[in-house]
Amino acid sequence: MIDTNVKGLLYVSRAVLPGMVARKKGTIINISSIAGHEVYPKGNVYCATKHAVDALTKGMRLDLVDSPVRVCSVDPGLVETEFTVVRFHGDADRARTVYENFTPLTPDDIADVVVFCAMRPLHVTLADVLVLPTHQASATLTHREPKS
């Protein structure tokens, strides 16, 4: 998680930012998580990496304030992806229970928000967009419909 969520963000940013600054155009859109806003039990390392994404995003925005490069963060709540199966070490049945009686976000929902951030007028930066499913109020509070 540290390699992907923190080091990956740093390496990619270091590779693309100089070109954006030279062209005087560009938008960095980092993908964080509600876990970058709140810590929850058994999420220590993941939450720490997403808090790091938040700090790096804010730092980049400060460092680039004198350039036209925008720095945004899209921070999803529960999104149904293959990561849940990975998180539970291949246990697909356990992974399915995460979304039981609940409608999570989809990868397409997040892609729509990323495109929306990128397509704003050049004088507009969507600094931090927290995207939640309708029935999620926090990292640990969701409403689940009882099975009928």
Residue, then its C-alpha position, 0 to 999 in steps of 0.5 A: m500500500i505504501d509503494t502504490n498509494v504514496k511512492g507511486l503518487l510521488y514517482v508519477s507526479r515527479a515525472v509529469l509535473p515538470g512538463m505541465v509547469a513548462r507547458k503552463k497547463g495541466t491538472i493533477i487528479n490524485i485518487s484518495s479515499i474517505a480513509g484520508h479523512e477518517v481513520y477506522p479500525k483495522g485500516n491503520v496502514y491504508c488510512a495512513t497512506k490515504h492521509a499521506v495522499d491528502a498531505l501530498t495533494k495539499g503540498m503540491r497545490l501550495d508549491l504550484v500556486d504560482s503556476p496554472v497547474r491545478v491539483c485536485s483530489v477525488d476521495p471515494g467512499l465505498v466503491e465495489t472493486e476487485f480490491t475487496v477480494v485482494r483485501f480478503h486474500g482471495d476470499a470472494d464470499r467474504a468480499r461480497t459481504v462488504y456490499e451486502n444489502f447496500t448499493p456502493l459506488t462503481p468505478d464508473d461513478i468515480a471516473d465521471v467525477v474525475v472527468f468532471c474535475a478535469m473539464r472545469p474551466l481553467h480558473v476552477t480547481l476542485a480541490d477535494v471532492l468527497v464522493l459517497p454512496t447515498h447510504q454512507a455517512s462516514a467511513t464506518l456508518t452505512h445504512r443497509e436495507p434488510k433482506s426481503 
